[in-house]
Amino acid sequence: MSDTTSTINHLAIIMDGNRRWAKKHGLPSVSGHKQGAKTLERICQDVKDLGIKYLTLYAFSTENWQRSKEEVSTLMDLLRSYLKNNLQELQKNNVKIVFIGERSMLDKDIIERMNEIEKQTENNKDFTLCLAISYGSRQEILHAVRQAADLAKSGDINPQDIDEKLFSNLLYTKDIPDPDLLIRTSGEQRISNYLLWQIAYSELYFTEVMWPDFDRKELEKIIQNYNTRERRYGKK
């Protein structure tokens, strides 16, 4: 196995730095988001080519709704364009596309398109792209807790039967294995309410590279680093 051969089954990425990239280049924020969308499309193909089976990307958090109306509107328009155009090639390449997050906060046309894409790709097997949109991990966990409480209240389960496996199956990511590696771009070293349950034993990597500049070379460097690590899962 070469240093760049991936042993990763599931990669998660916090795509950070679009606005700072735009500011660095003297451009409006929207230019950073547009360049970030191009990076997203390219990295999806790179990850697939490297043999990684699952990729989860933090595209829009529940906290992002607090940004200015103008920026949120721009991001939603970019999302519409991405859902309409950029995912078509992935659909042709046997890619399963899944969306996680609080869809009720999104506009109806976006929700309908997301549902349509999931239906069209549900039987694809080569690669799974999971996009976290209007997503927050604390909210996801609370949603699962309420589901478990309802199941117990209705008598469908005994509260003593609630274990990690049952709880994991109540999360948005119920059919997706936990990430092996979480990458955050742009130098920030925090998790930002992302996959808190799922990354309990994930390896973490923080790169200074801003998301619009993130490329296959940087990805392969990170994979090389990951391949040198020993994952112990709490064992000696």
C-alpha positions in Angstrom: 0.0 0.0 0.0 1.4 3.4 -1.0 1.3 6.3 1.4 -1.5 7.9 -0.6 -3.6 4.7 -0.8 -6.7 5.5 1.4 -7.6 3.2 4.2 -10.5 5.5 5.0 -14.1 4.2 4.6 -15.9 7.5 5.6 -14.4 11.0 5.4 -16.2 14.0 6.9 -15.2 17.6 6.1 -16.1 20.9 7.6 -15.7 23.2 4.6 -14.5 26.5 6.1 -12.9 29.6 4.8 -15.0 30.8 1.9 -15.5 34.3 3.2 -12.0 34.7 4.4 -10.7 33.5 1.0 -12.9 36.1 -0.7 -11.7 38.9 1.6 -8.0 37.8 1.0 -8.5 38.2 -2.7 -10.5 41.5 -2.4 -13.7 39.9 -3.6 -17.3 39.9 -2.2 -18.3 36.9 0.0 -20.4 35.4 -2.8 -17.3 34.9 -4.9 -15.8 32.8 -2.0 -19.0 30.7 -1.8 -19.0 30.2 -5.6 -15.4 29.1 -5.6 -16.1 26.8 -2.6 -18.9 25.2 -4.6 -16.4 24.4 -7.4 -14.1 22.9 -4.9 -16.9 20.7 -3.5 -17.6 19.3 -6.9 -13.9 18.6 -7.6 -13.2 17.0 -4.2 -16.2 14.7 -4.4 -14.7 13.2 -7.5 -11.2 13.0 -5.9 -12.5 11.3 -2.8 -14.4 8.8 -5.0 -11.3 8.1 -7.1 -9.3 7.5 -4.0 -11.6 4.6 -3.0 -13.3 6.3 -0.1 -16.9 5.0 0.1 -18.6 7.7 2.1 -18.1 11.5 2.2 -20.1 13.8 4.5 -19.8 17.6 3.9 -20.9 20.3 6.2 -22.6 22.6 3.7 -24.9 24.8 5.8 -25.4 24.7 9.6 -28.4 25.6 11.7 -26.3 28.4 13.1 -25.7 29.8 9.5 -29.4 30.9 9.5 -28.2 33.7 11.8 -26.2 35.3 9.0 -27.5 38.3 7.1 -30.6 37.8 5.0 -28.6 38.8 1.9 -25.9 36.1 2.5 -28.4 33.4 3.4 -30.4 34.2 0.2 -27.2 34.0 -1.8 -26.3 30.6 -0.2 -29.8 29.3 -0.9 -29.6 30.3 -4.5 -26.2 28.6 -4.8 -27.7 25.5 -3.2 -30.6 25.6 -5.8 -28.1 25.8 -8.6 -26.0 23.0 -7.2 -29.0 20.7 -6.7 -30.2 21.5 -10.2 -27.0 21.2 -12.1 -23.9 20.0 -10.3 -25.3 16.8 -8.9 -26.3 15.4 -12.3 -22.8 14.0 -13.1 -22.6 12.3 -9.7 -26.0 10.7 -10.3 -24.7 9.2 -13.6 -21.7 7.8 -11.8 -23.6 5.4 -9.5 -23.4 7.9 -6.5 -26.0 7.7 -3.7 -26.8 11.2 -2.4 -28.2 11.7 1.1 -29.2 14.9 2.8 -29.1 15.3 6.6 -30.5 18.2 8.6 -33.7 20.1 9.5 -35.4 20.3 6.1 -38.4 22.1 7.5 -36.3 25.3 7.7 -35.7 25.2 4.0 -37.9 26.5 1.2 -40.4 24.1 -0.3 -38.7 23.9 -3.8 -35.3 23.0 -2.2 -36.9 20.3 0.0 -38.7 18.8 -3.1 -35.5 18.7 -5.1 -33.6 17.1 -2.2 -36.3 14.4 -1.9 -36.2 13.8 -5.7 -32.5 13.4 -5.7 -32.5 11.0 -2.8 -35.2 8.9 -4.5 -33.3 8.9 -7.9 -30.1 7.7 -6.3 -31.2 5.5 -3.5 -30.1 2.3 -5.2 -26.7 3.5 -6.3 -23.8 1.6 -4.6 -20.4 2.9 -5.7 -20.2 5.9 -3.4 -22.3 7.8 -0.9 -22.3 11.6 -0.7 -23.9 12.9 2.4 -24.6 16.7 2.5 -25.3 18.3 5.8 -27.7 21.2 5.1 -29.5 23.1 7.8 -27.7 20.7 10.1 -26.8 20.9 13.8 -25.6 17.9 15.8 -27.2 18.9 19.1 -30.5 19.3 17.3 -30.0 15.9 15.7 -29.4 14.3 19.1 -32.4 16.0 20.6 -34.5 14.7 17.7 -33.3 11.2 18.3 -34.0 11.5 22.1 -37.6 12.6 21.4 -38.0 9.7 19.0 -36.7 7.2 21.6 -39.0 8.8 24.2 -42.0 8.4 21.9 -41.2 4.8 21.2 -40.9 4.0 24.9 -44.1 5.9 25.8 -46.0 4.0 23.1 -44.7 0.7 24.5 -42.8 -0.2 21.3 -39.5 -0.4 23.2 -38.5 -0.8 26.8 -36.3 2.2 28.0 -33.7 -0.4 29.2 -33.4 -1.5 25.5 -32.1 1.9 24.4 -28.4 1.2 23.6 -25.9 2.8 21.3 -27.0 0.8 18.3 -30.7 1.7 18.7 -29.9 5.3 19.3 -27.6 5.5 16.3 -30.4 4.2 14.2 -32.5 7.2 15.2 -30.0 9.7 14.0 -30.1 11.3 10.5 -27.0 9.2 9.6 -28.6 5.9 10.6 -27.5 4.0 7.5 -24.0 5.6 7.3 -20.9 4.3 9.2 -19.2 6.7 11.6 -16.4 8.8 10.0 -12.8 7.5 10.2 -11.4 11.0 9.7 -12.8 14.5 10.1 -11.0 17.4 8.3 -11.6 21.0 8.9 -10.2 23.6 6.5 -9.0 27.2 7.1 -7.1 26.7 10.3 -10.0 26.8 12.8 -9.7 24.1 15.4 -13.2 23.4 16.6 -16.0 21.0 15.7 -18.9 23.6 15.4 -21.8 21.3 16.3 -20.9 18.7 13.6 -21.5 15.0 13.9 -20.8 15.1 17.7 -22.1 11.5 18.3 -20.6 10.1 15.2 -17.0 11.3 15.6 -16.5 9.9 19.1 -13.5 7.9 17.8 -12.8 9.7 14.6 -9.3 11.0 13.8 -9.2 14.8 13.5 -7.1 16.9 11.1 -7.0 20.7 10.9 -5.5 22.2 7.8 -4.6 25.9 7.3 -5.8 25.7 3.7 -9.0 27.5 3.0 -11.8 25.5 1.4 -11.7 27.2 -2.0 -8.0 26.3 -2.2 -8.4 22.8 -0.9 -7.3 20.3 -3.6 -6.3 16.7 -4.2 -2.7 17.3 -3.3 -3.7 18.6 0.2 -6.2 15.7 0.5 -3.5 13.1 -0.3 -1.1 14.7 2.2 -3.8 14.4 4.9 -4.4 10.7 3.9 -0.6 10.1 4.3 -0.8 11.5 7.8 -3.9 9.5 8.6 -2.2 6.3 7.4 0.6 6.8 10.0 -1.9 6.9 12.9 -2.8 4.0 15.1 -6.5 4.0 15.9 -7.1 2.4 19.3 -10.7 3.1 20.1 -9.9 3.5 23.7 -7.8 0.4 23.9 -4.1 0.2 24.9 
